[in-house]
Amino acid sequence: METIAHSPTDGVYAATPDYVHALEVRGAQRLLFVAGTMGLDPQGVPGATIEEQLSLVWSNLRAILASAGMTVDNIVRLTSYLRDASYAEANARARVAALGGRVVPTTAVVAQTLDSEWLVEIEVTAAG
């Protein structure tokens, strides 16, 4: 599988260093669409802080990806749903760390979650 980043500079605003406008995927044999994944421990209990929930989200995503024989290196698209805009910076730091600095198209949306204790939910698309 080959990926090619597309972040044009003419006619569109500049992408920041932590994401690209688009990622072309060539030669992928499989696509995996992962539902919104929350910062819950194996018993379904949310982490107490945004940092704890982000750590749990990424641990949960790694487990889900592994069940399909994939890793975070297979992620080609990511959407974060944040309960509060103040979580954006922590979310970006966690994403950059989890992806090892690899940039993918990403969107962050501030949304009301179904449970007020759920501070973040992340959905991804992976290809391999």
Rosetta blueprint (number, residue, H / E / L):
1 M L
2 E E
3 T E
4 I E
5 A E
6 H E
7 S L
8 P L
9 T L
10 D L
11 G L
12 V L
13 Y L
14 A L
15 A L
16 T L
17 P L
18 D L
19 Y L
20 V L
21 H L
22 A E
23 L E
24 E E
25 V E
26 R E
27 G L
28 A L
29 Q L
30 R L
31 L E
32 L E
33 F E
34 V E
35 A E
36 G E
37 T E
38 M E
39 G L
40 L E
41 D L
42 P L
43 Q L
44 G L
45 V L
46 P E
47 G L
48 A L
49 T L
50 I H
51 E H
52 E H
53 Q H
54 L H
55 S H
56 L H
57 V H
58 W H
59 S H
60 N H
61 L H
62 R H
63 A H
64 I H
65 L H
66 A H
67 S H
68 A L
69 G L
70 M L
71 T L
72 V H
73 D H
74 N H
75 I E
76 V E
77 R E
78 L E
79 T E
80 S E
81 Y E
82 L E
83 R L
84 D L
85 A H
86 S H
87 Y H
88 A H
89 E H
90 A H
91 N H
92 A H
93 R H
94 A H
95 R H
96 V H
97 A H
98 A H
99 L L
100 G L
101 G L
102 R L
103 V L
104 V L
105 P L
106 T E
107 T E
108 A E
109 V E
110 V E
111 A L
112 Q L
113 T L
114 L L
115 D L
116 S L
117 E L
118 W L
119 L L
120 V E
121 E E
122 I E
123 E E
124 V E
125 T E
126 A E
127 A E
128 G L
